[in-house]
Amino acid sequence: MTTTVITGANRGIGLEFVRRCIDRGDTVIAGCRNPSDANDLASLAPAQILQVDVGDQASINEFADFIEEDVHLVINNAGTSATNLGLERGLAGVLHAPVDLTLDLIRINGLSAASVTRSLLHRLTEGSKVVNITSQIGSMVVGAKFDDLPYATSKAVMNMVTVQLATQLRERGITVVAFHPGWVRTDMGGSQADISVEESAGGILSAAEQLRLEDSGSFLRWDGTVHPW
Ligand SMILES: NC(=O)c1ccc[n+]([C@@H]2O[C@H](COP(=O)([O-])OP(=O)(O)OC[C@H]3O[C@@H](n4cnc5c(N)ncnc54)[C@H](OP(=O)(O)O)[C@@H]3O)[C@@H](O)[C@H]2O)c1
């Protein structure tokens, strides 16, 4: 029996991860900021719905305290954008973006993958996998052309967290990878995006099933192909 922990589970790609993991028989522990408003999530009836704000260490610690079983898969999916934190779109570029807001986004989108994984370390066993939902915009290649400093740096940090966790956890037999989910039709991706949540989450889960320890530290696309750093 696989126990899967998913953050940002109440909508978008995270909700689709929950649906698919339940369908394939996983015990799903779903984290979200506001469980009382998470009606779509509740309708899927995961084993547990727990409150977690991944930008808040105390909230992460409390979330982890409620998890009392071995965890086989962690999906660090929760994420947001500079505009969601209140920044005007035209002010997100490297010549304008406020440093404090950029640091807030780095904490939520980047460092949270380290904080959540650390908080669950005592529940991870040999063979466990950690899947970090990053973005191609966190790559030096793609991010260079994207005029949004907070989002690009936050996902670049998540990428660094991924490779460092992979190094530190290899001896314990834990695989850690980063996935670019594609440009996905969600509140974040918008209605004009390329692919559906079904294609994105379905692709990531199939690719994650095939992962072996030798793959730890990889940056992959939702379809399992390798993404350049
Ligand atoms: N959609 C795309 O095209 C795309 C492309 C590349 C990468 N991604 C990444 O994929 C992941 C999922 O994105 P999505 O498209 O599904 O976005 P979404 O529809 O906007 O959903 C984002 C999810 O993250 C949660 N979240 C935001 N801030 C949080 C916090 N501080 N603590 C806990 N949960 C928080 C949201 O919860 P609330 O409902 O409480 O806000 C929501 O559940 C994100 O990491 C995103 O950066 C998406």
The ligand as an SDF file (V2000), in Angstrom:
LIG
                    3D

 48 52  0  0  0  0  0  0  0  0999 V2000
   -0.0720   25.7180  -14.3990 N   0  0  0  0  0  0  0  0  0  0  0  0
    1.0910   25.8090  -15.0150 C   0  0  0  0  0  0  0  0  0  0  0  0
    1.1650   26.0700  -16.2280 O   0  0  0  0  0  0  0  0  0  0  0  0
    2.3600   25.5630  -14.2540 C   0  0  0  0  0  0  0  0  0  0  0  0
    3.5630   25.6160  -14.9840 C   0  0  0  0  0  0  0  0  0  0  0  0
    4.7670   25.3730  -14.3100 C   0  0  0  0  0  0  0  0  0  0  0  0
    4.7340   25.0600  -12.9480 C   0  0  0  0  0  0  0  0  0  0  0  0
    3.5500   25.0290  -12.2740 N   0  0  0  0  0  0  0  0  0  0  0  0
    3.6040   24.6820  -10.8510 C   0  0  0  0  0  0  0  0  0  0  0  0
    2.7040   23.6270  -10.5870 O   0  0  0  0  0  0  0  0  0  0  0  0
    2.2260   23.7100   -9.2280 C   0  0  0  0  0  0  0  0  0  0  0  0
    0.7110   23.6530   -9.2230 C   0  0  0  0  0  0  0  0  0  0  0  0
    0.2470   24.7630   -9.9830 O   0  0  0  0  0  0  0  0  0  0  0  0
   -1.2550   24.9240  -10.5080 P   0  0  0  0  0  0  0  0  0  0  0  0
   -1.1590   25.3270  -11.9220 O   0  0  0  0  0  0  0  0  0  0  0  0
   -2.0720   23.7640  -10.1080 O   0  0  0  0  0  0  0  0  0  0  0  0
   -1.6580   26.2320   -9.6790 O   0  0  0  0  0  0  0  0  0  0  0  0
   -3.0200   26.6830   -9.0110 P   0  0  0  0  0  0  0  0  0  0  0  0
   -4.1820   26.1420   -9.7440 O   0  0  0  0  0  0  0  0  0  0  0  0
   -2.8750   28.1480   -8.8220 O   0  0  0  0  0  0  0  0  0  0  0  0
   -2.9610   25.9450   -7.5780 O   0  0  0  0  0  0  0  0  0  0  0  0
   -1.9330   26.2520   -6.6890 C   0  0  0  0  0  0  0  0  0  0  0  0
   -2.1030   25.4100   -5.4500 C   0  0  0  0  0  0  0  0  0  0  0  0
   -1.0430   25.7410   -4.5290 O   0  0  0  0  0  0  0  0  0  0  0  0
   -1.6400   26.1530   -3.2880 C   0  0  0  0  0  0  0  0  0  0  0  0
   -0.8320   27.1160   -2.5760 N   0  0  0  0  0  0  0  0  0  0  0  0
   -0.4320   28.3480   -2.9550 C   0  0  0  0  0  0  0  0  0  0  0  0
    0.2800   28.9330   -1.9810 N   0  0  0  0  0  0  0  0  0  0  0  0
    0.3220   28.0580   -0.9580 C   0  0  0  0  0  0  0  0  0  0  0  0
    0.8940   28.0720    0.3320 C   0  0  0  0  0  0  0  0  0  0  0  0
    1.5770   29.1320    0.8130 N   0  0  0  0  0  0  0  0  0  0  0  0
    0.7370   26.9850    1.1370 N   0  0  0  0  0  0  0  0  0  0  0  0
    0.0500   25.9110    0.6890 C   0  0  0  0  0  0  0  0  0  0  0  0
   -0.5400   25.8410   -0.5010 N   0  0  0  0  0  0  0  0  0  0  0  0
   -0.3960   26.9010   -1.3130 C   0  0  0  0  0  0  0  0  0  0  0  0
   -3.0000   26.7340   -3.6740 C   0  0  0  0  0  0  0  0  0  0  0  0
   -3.8220   26.7900   -2.5360 O   0  0  0  0  0  0  0  0  0  0  0  0
   -4.9560   27.9460   -2.3370 P   0  0  0  0  0  0  0  0  0  0  0  0
   -6.1880   27.4480   -3.0480 O   0  0  0  0  0  0  0  0  0  0  0  0
   -5.1090   28.0280   -0.8570 O   0  0  0  0  0  0  0  0  0  0  0  0
   -4.4240   29.2110   -2.9370 O   0  0  0  0  0  0  0  0  0  0  0  0
   -3.4290   25.7080   -4.7160 C   0  0  0  0  0  0  0  0  0  0  0  0
   -3.8730   24.5370   -4.0920 O   0  0  0  0  0  0  0  0  0  0  0  0
    2.7980   25.0150   -8.6700 C   0  0  0  0  0  0  0  0  0  0  0  0
    3.9490   24.7390   -7.9010 O   0  0  0  0  0  0  0  0  0  0  0  0
    3.1670   25.8020   -9.9250 C   0  0  0  0  0  0  0  0  0  0  0  0
    4.1960   26.7330   -9.6840 O   0  0  0  0  0  0  0  0  0  0  0  0
    2.3690   25.2630  -12.8810 C   0  0  0  0  0  0  0  0  0  0  0  0
  1  2  1  0
  2  3  2  0
  2  4  1  0
  4  5  1  0
  4 48  2  0
  5  6  2  0
  6  7  1  0
  7  8  2  0
  8  9  1  0
  8 48  1  0
  9 10  1  0
  9 46  1  0
 10 11  1  0
 11 12  1  0
 11 44  1  0
 12 13  1  0
 13 14  1  0
 14 15  2  0
 14 16  1  0
 14 17  1  0
 17 18  1  0
 18 19  2  0
 18 20  1  0
 18 21  1  0
 21 22  1  0
 22 23  1  0
 23 24  1  0
 23 42  1  0
 24 25  1  0
 25 26  1  0
 25 36  1  0
 26 27  1  0
 26 35  1  0
 27 28  2  0
 28 29  1  0
 29 30  1  0
 29 35  2  0
 30 31  1  0
 30 32  2  0
 32 33  1  0
 33 34  2  0
 34 35  1  0
 36 37  1  0
 36 42  1  0
 37 38  1  0
 38 39  2  0
 38 40  1  0
 38 41  1  0
 42 43  1  0
 44 45  1  0
 44 46  1  0
 46 47  1  0
M  CHG  2   8   1  16  -1
M  END
$$$$
